Each structure stands twice: as structure tokens, then as C-alpha cells.
Amino acid sequence: MHIVVCVKQVPDTKIIKINPKTNTLDRRSAPAILNPYDAHAVQEAVKIKELTGGSISVLSMGPPQATAVIKKSIEIGADRGYLITDRAFAGADTLATSYALSKALERINKDHPVDMIICGKHAIDGDTGQVGPGIARRMDIPPVTNVIEVTEVNQKEKTVLLKRKLTNGYELIQSELPCLLTVEKEINEIEYSPMPNMIEAARYEPIIWAVSDLENVDRAQLGLKGSPTIVGKMFTPPRPEGGKKLEGSADEQVSQIMEVLMEKKDLFTLQPSK
Ligand SMILES: Cc1cc2nc3c(=O)[nH]c(=O)nc-3n(C[C@H](O)[C@H](O)[C@H](O)COP(=O)(O)OP(=O)(O)OC[C@H]3O[C@@H](n4cnc5c(N)ncnc54)[C@H](O)[C@@H]3O)c2cc1C
């Protein structure tokens, strides 16, 4: 079983600042981290490998500094990591990102046939959730999104049984292998990395590919040139106002609430009392 996990380096959006003048993210204001959903994707690959044997590769597209998320994935338990990095990839939207990643996956598949690809549900910066299904479409394999449990992997029949989150519950899906999963955070708990993994990660040198290392690439579909997405407007949504606090005695509070209700009476359909 060869599992490839796509991992993205993202700014830590819990502490990133917004430039109030340009309304864009000030990427220097926050450290770069492994996209949290992708950490769960790597952890799940480790769990599957414990049952089935085989190996785990991770793949990232990004600047040279993105080797950090590959090392972090090795720490969690991945066996090898690939970084595709080239100026030609810069400015990619989700269409161009999924194209570039699928070309790298084709090359990986040639060297080590791939049985399963795992992505995070979404990246916490771009937040579209489009890259996983985009890769599956380009590679002509089934995508199964919002997976919360890998219930069974049948290597003989080449199938996998998956629990998928729905708005009001879940569904069980059987898919053929190879397939692509996108995973939710509740799929597992990230475990503490054992010391040998940490030492291996510190020494690990990822395999680095430029566009020229990939085959049959249409350069017009890469980077900014291959990105039809246009940002129409960027703005910071206004903070929701806090609720009004009622003060005073019970009678005073009733009058206050009546005042509020009367101000908003047009929002309600008032029924005459009988
Ligand atoms: C309107 C808009 C404009 C943008 N403009 C720019 C721009 O000008 N310059 C720029 O650099 N970016 C830009 N981006 C961001 C860029 O499109 C995304 O970073 C990228 O395409 C991935 O999309 P996402 O973050 O929504 O990933 P999602 O689809 O949410 O990610 C899902 C999963 O796909 C995998 N994945 C995603 N990206 C990668 C990756 N790079 N490597 C490996 N795995 C990955 C991960 O497993 C991840 O969990 C823009 C995005 C939008 C929506």
C-alpha cells in the first residue's frame, strides 16, 4: 500500500494580521505551519500503514521553505517527501495548483504506484477545499470528501470502506482503490512523535523537483498564467456586535426588552391576541 499525502505550508491564521490599508494578509506577521488538516491526513496514513504495511510519501508545492512541512510530516511518520518548487508555479489558483500536483503525482506513481491519495478537507488560508477534488478529477480517480473514518482497507479486493460526514449524520461509502480522500480533523488525534522520527526528520532531505523534472507538462496551465481566478474585492467583514445587556430591576428589564422589541417590530408578524 503506497499512500501519498498532499501537505501545504500555510500561515498560522490564528495569529496572522490583516493589513488595514490593503485588506490583505500580512504573511510576515505569522509563522508558517503545516496545514492542520494535512497533519491529520498524515496521521491517518500512519494508522493505515500500521494495518496494511507499505509506505507513505508526502507531496507539497511551495517555495523552498516548504521543506519544513515535509520534515514535520516525516516527524509524524511519513517515509519520504517531495517538494515541487519553481517560479513557474508561483501565483497558482486552485486550478493551477491541482494541475501541478497531479503532474507530480503522475511522476511519483511511475516510480512507486500509488494506491491512495489523502488531502486535508481544506487549507486554513485559501480555504476553498477545491484542490483535492481537482487532483482526483485530473487523475481520473474517485474523490471521497469529508472523511471522518477509514473503516476498512481491503488490499485483495482493492477497495476501501469510508465514513463520510454529512450535515445531519454520516454515510458509509465503499470506494475502489486508488482513490482520493479529503479528511476532517475528527478523523484522529495527532500523536506525539517518537524520538527516532524527530531525529530522522531533522536529518531528512526532501526530493526536490522543478517543472523540468515533470513529464508532459503544459506550462500554460501552471502558476499565474494557468489561473483564471480573479479577486474582485477583498474586505474584512465587520465584527458582529455584542448583545445588549439588560440592567436594573425585573420591571426595568421588561421595559427595556419591550423597547428593543418595539424597535424591531417590523421584523415580526404580530398576531392579535384572542
Ligand atoms: C480568490 C483567490 C485568489 C488567490 N490568489 C493568490 C495569489 O495571488 N497568489 C497565491 O500564491 N495564492 C493565491 N491564492 C491561493 C491559492 O489559490 C491557494 O493557496 C491554492 O490554490 C490552494 O487552494 P486552497 O488554499 O484553497 O486549498 P484547499 O483546496 O482548501 O486545500 C485542500 C487540500 O489540498 C492540498 N493542497 C492545497 N494546496 C496545496 C499545495 N500547495 N501543496 C500540497 N497540497 C496542497 C492539501 O491537502 C489541502 O489540505 C488565491 C486563492 C483564492 C481563493
Ligand as a Chemical Component Dictionary entry (heavy atoms), coordinates in Angstrom:
data_LIG
# 
_chem_comp.id                   LIG 
_chem_comp.type                 NON-POLYMER 
_chem_comp.pdbx_formal_charge   0 
_chem_comp.three_letter_code    LIG 
# 
loop_
_chem_comp_atom.comp_id 
_chem_comp_atom.atom_id 
_chem_comp_atom.alt_atom_id 
_chem_comp_atom.type_symbol 
_chem_comp_atom.charge 
_chem_comp_atom.model_Cartn_x 
_chem_comp_atom.model_Cartn_y 
_chem_comp_atom.model_Cartn_z 
_chem_comp_atom.pdbx_ordinal 
LIG C1  C1  C 0 -9.612 34.178 -4.915 1  
LIG C2  C2  C 0 -8.247 33.617 -4.614 2  
LIG C3  C3  C 0 -7.099 34.298 -5.032 3  
LIG C4  C4  C 0 -5.822 33.803 -4.771 4  
LIG N1  N1  N 0 -4.720 34.477 -5.179 5  
LIG C5  C5  C 0 -3.486 34.002 -4.922 6  
LIG C6  C6  C 0 -2.311 34.647 -5.346 7  
LIG O1  O1  O 0 -2.400 35.676 -5.981 8  
LIG N2  N2  N 0 -1.104 34.108 -5.016 9  
LIG C7  C7  C 0 -1.009 32.935 -4.309 10 
LIG O2  O2  O 0 0.091  32.461 -4.043 11 
LIG N3  N3  N 0 -2.114 32.273 -3.903 12 
LIG C8  C8  C 0 -3.333 32.779 -4.186 13 
LIG N4  N4  N 0 -4.441 32.128 -3.768 14 
LIG C9  C9  C 0 -4.260 30.937 -3.003 15 
LIG C10 C10 C 0 -4.140 29.732 -3.881 16 
LIG O3  O3  O 0 -5.134 29.666 -4.828 17 
LIG C11 C11 C 0 -4.258 28.541 -2.973 18 
LIG O4  O4  O 0 -3.251 28.659 -1.996 19 
LIG C12 C12 C 0 -4.043 27.219 -3.617 20 
LIG O5  O5  O 0 -4.572 27.114 -4.886 21 
LIG C13 C13 C 0 -4.652 26.106 -2.774 22 
LIG O6  O6  O 0 -6.007 26.362 -2.563 23 
LIG P1  P1  P 0 -6.589 26.337 -1.115 24 
LIG O7  O7  O 0 -5.636 27.022 -0.213 25 
LIG O8  O8  O 0 -7.979 26.816 -1.167 26 
LIG O9  O9  O 0 -6.513 24.776 -0.780 27 
LIG P2  P2  P 0 -7.699 23.772 -0.469 28 
LIG O10 O10 O 0 -8.325 23.325 -1.707 29 
LIG O11 O11 O 0 -8.567 24.311 0.609  30 
LIG O12 O12 O 0 -6.756 22.627 0.118  31 
LIG C14 C14 C 0 -7.247 21.302 0.290  32 
LIG C15 C15 C 0 -6.089 20.368 0.427  33 
LIG O13 O13 O 0 -5.365 20.327 -0.812 34 
LIG C16 C16 C 0 -3.978 20.118 -0.546 35 
LIG N5  N5  N 0 -3.210 21.279 -1.017 36 
LIG C17 C17 C 0 -3.631 22.514 -1.293 37 
LIG N6  N6  N 0 -2.609 23.292 -1.720 38 
LIG C18 C18 C 0 -1.504 22.508 -1.698 39 
LIG C19 C19 C 0 -0.127 22.713 -2.005 40 
LIG N7  N7  N 0 0.333  23.885 -2.426 41 
LIG N8  N8  N 0 0.715  21.665 -1.875 42 
LIG C20 C20 C 0 0.281  20.454 -1.461 43 
LIG N9  N9  N 0 -1.005 20.209 -1.140 44 
LIG C21 C21 C 0 -1.884 21.214 -1.262 45 
LIG C22 C22 C 0 -3.856 19.956 0.978  46 
LIG O14 O14 O 0 -4.002 18.591 1.296  47 
LIG C23 C23 C 0 -5.062 20.744 1.475  48 
LIG O15 O15 O 0 -5.478 20.342 2.759  49 
LIG C24 C24 C 0 -5.705 32.597 -4.047 50 
LIG C25 C25 C 0 -6.864 31.927 -3.635 51 
LIG C26 C26 C 0 -8.121 32.414 -3.910 52 
LIG C27 C27 C 0 -9.358 31.658 -3.455 53 
# 
loop_
_chem_comp_bond.comp_id 
_chem_comp_bond.atom_id_1 
_chem_comp_bond.atom_id_2 
_chem_comp_bond.value_order 
_chem_comp_bond.pdbx_ordinal 
LIG C1  C2  SING 1  
LIG C2  C3  SING 2  
LIG C2  C26 DOUB 3  
LIG C3  C4  DOUB 4  
LIG C4  N1  SING 5  
LIG C4  C24 SING 6  
LIG N1  C5  DOUB 7  
LIG C5  C6  SING 8  
LIG C5  C8  SING 9  
LIG C6  O1  DOUB 10 
LIG C6  N2  SING 11 
LIG N2  C7  SING 12 
LIG C7  O2  DOUB 13 
LIG C7  N3  SING 14 
LIG N3  C8  DOUB 15 
LIG C8  N4  SING 16 
LIG N4  C9  SING 17 
LIG N4  C24 SING 18 
LIG C9  C10 SING 19 
LIG C10 O3  SING 20 
LIG C10 C11 SING 21 
LIG C11 O4  SING 22 
LIG C11 C12 SING 23 
LIG C12 O5  SING 24 
LIG C12 C13 SING 25 
LIG C13 O6  SING 26 
LIG O6  P1  SING 27 
LIG P1  O7  DOUB 28 
LIG P1  O8  SING 29 
LIG P1  O9  SING 30 
LIG O9  P2  SING 31 
LIG P2  O10 DOUB 32 
LIG P2  O11 SING 33 
LIG P2  O12 SING 34 
LIG O12 C14 SING 35 
LIG C14 C15 SING 36 
LIG C15 O13 SING 37 
LIG C15 C23 SING 38 
LIG O13 C16 SING 39 
LIG C16 N5  SING 40 
LIG C16 C22 SING 41 
LIG N5  C17 SING 42 
LIG N5  C21 SING 43 
LIG C17 N6  DOUB 44 
LIG N6  C18 SING 45 
LIG C18 C19 SING 46 
LIG C18 C21 DOUB 47 
LIG C19 N7  SING 48 
LIG C19 N8  DOUB 49 
LIG N8  C20 SING 50 
LIG C20 N9  DOUB 51 
LIG N9  C21 SING 52 
LIG C22 O14 SING 53 
LIG C22 C23 SING 54 
LIG C23 O15 SING 55 
LIG C24 C25 DOUB 56 
LIG C25 C26 SING 57 
LIG C26 C27 SING 58 
# 
